């Protein structure tokens, strides 16, 4: 089902797919996001989601965790394997911090407990789309490719290559965080600074989200060289330790 705005169109063009087995929740979210300028499709489970994506790719998926058949966490794991895939905002009736951490560890861009305020969901959707669709205004200034300790990060393609030339998939959140580090190497950055830089000053994310994504980045940057690329600075924050060179 596709709904387009009949009021003020704020961000035309972005397509959102709502995946939830509760038709009432889907309708409320679809109606609210549609009135704010988004094109909205709906799916009730993993199979109908795949069919919807085959018809029209989505820029962002609002994904419920608890669904019959394949659950949202499994879907999230599959979708985030593609660095150019849609952004993901997860919704779950399980609002415990551990459940949020699992969703973020699987690569979700954000996570909200149900029931959620539609305005808060709208703010999170806007923030995720903004991070993913930001024009690379600074790329010409800092260089489109960053190299560090044998690694190569292409800021335009959003592509990370290991010293062995293997492409390492990054979620949107991981890419934003790594970009924040490579643009500020060998500087101590607090968790608040990293949240502001990588997610925007309006974010309501919490410190633990940064810890989770740094843990994931460390695992992906571990090439058995023994080099500690992201250092923990006790009681202060984190520091990206390698020197970074930039090229166009």
Secondary structure, DSSP 8 states (H G I E B T S, - for coil): --B--SS--SSTT-EEEEE-S-HHHHHHHHHHHHHTT-EEEEESSHHHHHHHHHHS--SEEEEES--SSS-HHHHHHHHTTSTTS-EEEEEES---HHHHHHHHHTT-SEEEESS--HHHHHHHHHHHHHHHH---TTHHHH-SEEEETTEEEETTTTEEE-TTS-EE---HHHHHHHHHHHTTTTSEE-HHHHHHHHH-TT----HHHHHHHHHHHHHHT--SS---SEEEETTTEEEE-S--EEE-
